Amino acid sequence: MVHNSQYSLLLSPLPALQAPINGSFLRQRWLNIGLFIAKLNRCKPQALLSKQIVGLMTSDQLHRLLLDNLNTAVLLLNADLVIDYINPAAEALLQVSSQRLCGSDATGIFADANMSLQTLKETLDSGSPHTRRHEYLRVPNSESAQVDYTITPLELNSRAMLLMEMQPIDRFLKINRDEALLSVHDTSKSLIRGLAHEIKNPLGGIRGAAQLLDQMIAEQGLDGETRELCQIVTTEADRLRNLVDRLLGPNHLPQLERLSIHEVTEHVAALLEAETQGNLQFIRDYDPSIPDIEGDREQLIQAVLNVARNAMQAVMDSAQADPQIIFRSRVHRSFTIAGQHHKVICRLEIIDNGPGVSEEIKERIFFPMISGRSEGSGLGLTIAQTAINGHQGIIECESEAGRTCFSIYLPIKV
């Protein structure tokens, strides 16, 4: 049986459309509806149940509940392009309450206000829906959010209105970018393995022949200059073999242990501080609440050292008056790396104030033999990416003049 008191809780009127919504109130309302449905389900067919639930609510109440629980951000604009209503998804996306946004100019939420104004006016004048993709929003105290949005013209009580639907795409773009990066990295590793096999086999023969020739020269008592030439061949063969081994990366699986990411960064910072002898400022911005991660200490140190040394060389070679490197650690929740969802991940940022990465190599910076320095080997970042990939993580780079940020993402098992 469903008691009258439960009917009254279910059917009590929702707040007016313009009033702010209390989150606990909505949660209680959905709880009441859930209990009501569960009890009716014991004695009513599902089709009849759905009709009864809809029938118990007014049209406005039903529409309000649907709007308030959509994942899509929805805004209603009047003919003056002023915001009349936003749903909670839009509040979360813009990180601003409805009280502050309602009554404000809709173009103010976009990074390119002129373009959004033109689009909104065209929609009003033509009476046809418009869709724009990859537009940036102004989000306070945060990086700008990227969205696709559609504007649909409406008429309400003989008044022209615009319905705007916005879908954030930052996460989808990042997932696609990460998958493309890992796919290219895997392809390059496969190519390197094939080349390494073809290179190391003849190298072994060349080195062995040079050693035998050196031995024969020594037995016959020939001059030292001839022996020196054989030793050059042996040395260069060893150098090429070591180069191929570095390209291949670690030849063993990570030796996992529980460790703090800050142990790794402090070890790297100490090495670079000794190397730069006080000419470079190191800034720590750590989140002390980050749990320990599972990782191979040596591989993680090598990966972070390669990235940090790359940053050090960039700022030290520039004319920056106050060269600095920032080590910043943060926790992110509900994060996807290479198509795999993780509840919690650690993000380590290594930020320098150097000249930035050249546009010509920005998209290829993790490829082997790609370097922005004439004396660079082009292997440091490739080795770092391989080591982090072995920990189910990834390294990303964002760069502009005066700020380059390498972000290392590592999953945390909880």
ZIFEN-V257968 format. One line per field, one symbol per residue. ss: DSSP state (a for helix, b for strand, c for the rest). psi: psi as a letter, one per 20 degrees, with the letter a starting at -180 (. if undefined). burial: b if it has 24 or more other C-alpha atoms within 12 Angstrom, else e. A space follows every 10 residues. Layout:
ss=???
psi=???
burial=???
//
This chain:
ss=cccaaaaaaa accccccccc ccaaaaaaaa aaaaaaaaaa accccaaaaa aaaaaaccaa aaaaaaaacc ccbbbbbccc cbbbbbcaaa aaaacccaaa acccbaaaab ccaaaaaaaa aaaaaacccb bbbbbbbccc ccccbbbbbb bbbbbbccbb bbbbbbbbca aaaaaaaaaa aaaaaaaaaa aaaaaaaaaa aaaaaaaaaa aaaaaaaaaa cccaaaaaaa aaaaaaaaaa aaaaaaaacc ccccccbbbc aaaaaaaaaa aaaaaacccc bbbbbccccc ccbbbcaaaa aaaaaaaaaa aaaaaaaccc cccbbbbbbb bbbbbbbccb bbbbbbbbbb bbcccccccc caaacccccc ccccccccca aaaaaaaaac cccbbbbbbb ccbbbbbbbb bccc
psi=qoqhhhghgg jqqrrqhiqq ppghggghgh gggghggghh hhiqqgghgg hgghhiqrgg gghggggijq ipppqpqaij kqphqqrhhh gggikqqhhh hpirphiiiq hnhgghgggg hhgghhjqqq pqqlqpqopq krqqqpqpqp ppprpoljpp rpppppopjg gggggggghg ghghghghgg gggghgghgh ghgggggghh gghhghghhi krqhhghhhh hgggghghgh ghgghhhhap kqqpnqqpqp hhgghhgghg ghhhhiljip ppppnqoiip rqrprogghg ggghggghhg gghghhirkp hmpqppoppr pqqmqpplip ppgpqpoppo pqkairpphh jgijhjqqjp qiphjqhjhg hgggggghhi jkaqpqppqr piopoppopp qpp.
burial=eeeeeeeebb eeebeeeeee beeeebeebe ebbeebbeeb eeeeeeeeee eebeeebeee beebbebbee ebbbbbbbbe bbbbbbbbbb bbbbbebbee bbebbbbbbb eeeeebeebb bebbeeeebb bbeebbbbee eeeebbbbbb bbbbeeeeeb bbbbbbbbee eeeeeeebbe bbeebbebbe ebeeebeeeb eebeebbeeb beebeeeeee eeeeeebeeb bebbeebeee bebbebbbbb eeeeeeeeeb bbbbbbebbe ebbeeeeeeb bbeeebeeeb bbbbbbbbbb bbbbbbbbbb bbbbbbeeeb eebbbbbbbb bbeebbbbee eeebbbbbbb bbbbbbbeee eeebbbbbbb bbeeeeebbb bbbbbbbbbb bbbbbbbbbe ebbbbbbbbb bbee
//
